[in-house]
């Protein structure tokens, strides 16, 4: 029932200098009279060499580096990964082509991270598994790549492998990447594993970072409710409602925290509030409030 919202410029010096050195060597080849050439012809060759040298340099300068291809790819998904959804075939294919061009020049952790994103956004189990392979390759190339740990953790989450979700997100935190969403997702994974005390520890950290996110209080309330701490549960539900009074879910779940304490009046009031916000509470109202 929980509602969670999801939502590097280096030149290729090796290639450039390889051809620059080759071109430079050509320009220093002597064309002396011993070879039967006059000084006049020698001058023509020098002009010709300069011409081809400049062409080589201009050609090299126009070649994109691996990182430049990735920068182009990043522009496609900047703040909006929906461009990688299978329904957006054109932008998705363009993104993948740019990443593959980058990989042909050099294998980088960033490129494999991006391929992982493309697979993740198929939003199916096969895509998640392929994404995991690419994220793991990214971490093989860069064992301290925080973004890859986060992405890997989320792919495991979508595959319902919650232990690996926690493991990878905690590795990101250990690399000094403390983020509200990371703690929130760790909490959800621990909730799914039945570790409600662990979930509460993670949520407390999320709330410390952002005390204005109603979802964190809502999740905290649910775990406290399950642990039987009804008073604290109601307190957290109430904080969530204060931050977002338009959520039927918040009233609906708080109703049962009241009802579990035999507080019928407040419980029924919350069921009524939830109903006014669009929730179908007729069965619950009949069971608890109309007798």
N, C-alpha and C positions, 0 to 999 in steps of 0.2 A: 504493500500500500504506500510505501514511501515514494515521494515524487522528487527525483533528482535531475537537475538541468545540466545537460552536457553541452555542454557546448565545449650564413659567416661571409675580402676582395683580394684574392691572391692570384697573381699571374703565373702561367705555366712556364717558369724560367728555364727549366730543362729543355723544353721543346724550342723555345725562342732562341736561347743561346746556342743550341745545337746548329740551327740553321744560320744564325748570324755569324758564328765562327766559320762555318763552311763558306758563306758568301764572302767573308773577309779574306779567307785564304785564296779564293779565286782572284780577288782584286790585287793580290800581291804576287801572282805568277808573272815572272819577267818575260817580256817580249823583246829581246835584244836582237841586233843585226846578225848574231851568230846563228840565229834560226832563219835567217834570210829575209827578215822583215825590216823595213825602213822605220825611222823614228816617226814618220807621218802615219804609217799604218799602226804603229804602237799607240799613238795618241787616239786613233779611232777605236782600238781595242779597249783603251782605258775608259773612253766614253761609253762604249758598249757594256763593259763590266759594271760601270756605275749605274747604268740604266737597269740592268738585271738585278743588281744589288738592291736598288731602291724598290724594285718590284717585289723581291723576296721579303724585304722588311715590311712593306705595306701589306702584303698578304698575311704575314705573321701577325701584324698588329690588328688585323681584322678577325683573327681567330678568337673565338670565345673560350674562356677557361671553364674548368669544371664548375667552379663556384658561380660564375656568371650565369651558366645554364640553370643552376639551382636557385639563384636569385630571381630569375624569370619565372621559374616554377612557383616560388614562394609568393610572387605577386598574384598568382591565380587563386591561391588559398588564403591570402592575407585576411585574417579575422573571419573567414567564412569557408569552412570545409565542405559546404554543400556543393561546391563546384566539382567535388570528386564523387558525388553520388552517381550511380549507374545511369540514372535518367538524364544526367547532364553529360552526354556522350562526348561532345566536342571538346569541352574544357577538360574533361577527365583524360581524354586521349592526348591532348596537347601537354598536359602536366606530365604524364607518364613518358612521353617522347623526350621532353626536356630533361627529365631525370636520367633516362637511359643514355642520352647524349653526354651528360656529365660523367656517367659511369664508364663510358668508352674512353674518356680521357684519364680518369682517375677514380679509383674506388674510395669513397669517403663515407664516414658514418652518417653524415647529413643526407647523402643520397639514399642510403638504405632506410633512414628514418622516413623520408618522403615516400618511398615505395611502400613502406608499411602503412602510411596514412592512406594511400590509394587503395590498398587491400582492405584496410579497416572499414573504409566508407562503402564497401559493398553491403555492409550491415547484415552479413550472414556468417554462419559458423565456419564455412570454408575460407571466406575472406579474413576472418579473425585469425585463423590458424596460419595463413600465409603472412599476415601482418606480423604475427609473433616471430616467424622465421626471419623476417627482415629487420625487426627491432633487435633481435638477438645478434644479427650480423653487425648492426650498427654498434652495439655494445662490445662486440669482439674487436672492432676497430678503435673504439673509444670507450674504455671501461668506466669512465666517469661522465658519461653523457646523460645528464639529468632528464632531458626531454625524452630520451629513449626509454629510460626506466618508467617514467610516467605513462608514456604511450603503451609500453608493454604491460604495465599493470592494468590499464583500462581494457586492453584486448583480452587479457585473462578474465577480467570482470565480466565482459560480455559473453565469454565462454563459460561463465559460472565457475571458474577456477579461483575461488576466493582466497585460498591460501597463497597462491602465487600473486594475486592482486596485492595483498598486504605486504608480501616480501618485497616486491618491486617498488611499491610506493614508499615503503620505509627506507629503501636504499636511496631514493631521491631525497628524502628528508635528511638522511645521514650525510648527504653532500650539500647540506645547508640550504635546501630548498623547502622552506616551510611555507605552505600555502593552504589557505582555508579549504579549497576544493579537495586537496590531497587528504587532509585530515577527515573531511566529510566522507570521502570515498573509502578510506580505511575503516571508518565507523560503520558504513553500510556493509562492507565485506564481513566485518566482525559480527554485525547483527545477523547476517545470513548464516554465519557459522554458529550462532547461538551464544556468542561471547558478548553479552550485553554490558558487562562491566568494562570490558575492553573498548566497546563502542563508546561508552560514556566518557572514557579517558580521552579518546580521539576527538569527540565532539566538544569537550571542554576546551581543547586547544583551538578547535575551529572557531568557537564562540569568542575566545580571547582575541583572535585575529580580526574577526568580524562579528561584533555583537548585534548587528542589525539584520542578520539573515534569519528569517523566521523558520526556514527549513531545518536549521541546526537545532533550534529549540524543539521543533516538532519531533525530530528523530530522537532527541534526548528524552523527551516525554514518553515516547513509545517504549524505549528500553527500560526506563524507570517504572513504567506501568507494568511491564512483564515481570520485573523483579519484585513487584508488590509494593513499591514505594509510591502509593497513590497521591499523597500530599505533594511531594516534589514533582510528580508527574503532572498534576493539575497546574502547578505553578509554571512549569515549562510550557504546557499547552496554552496557558493564559498569556505568556510572553509572546508565543508564536501568533496568537490571535491579535494581540496589541499591535504587532508589526504588520500583520496581514489579516484584517478583519473580514475579508471577502472570501476566505477559504472555507468551504463547507466541510472539508476533511478535518480541519482543526477542531471545529465544534463537534463533529460526529465522534471523533476519538476521545475528546475530553468528556463527552457524555458518558462513555463507558467507564472512565476513571471515577466519575461521580457515582454511577450505578453500582460499581463494584464495592463502593463504600456505603451502599444502601441510601445514598442521597438521591432519592427519586426526583425531588423537585428540580434540582439543578441539572440532573441528568436529562430529564424530559425537556427542560427549557433549551438545552443544547441540541437535542434532537430536533426540536422545533426550529431553532436557528439554522441548523444544517439544512432542513427542509426548505426554508425560505431562500436559501442560497443555491437551491437546485438539487440537493441530495434526496434520493428516495428513501425516506425513513418510515414509511407507513407500517411495515412489519414490526419494526422496533418500537414505534409509538404504541401499536396495539398490544405488544407483549408487555411493555413496562409502564405505560402511562394511562391506559384506558381501562384499567381494572379497578 
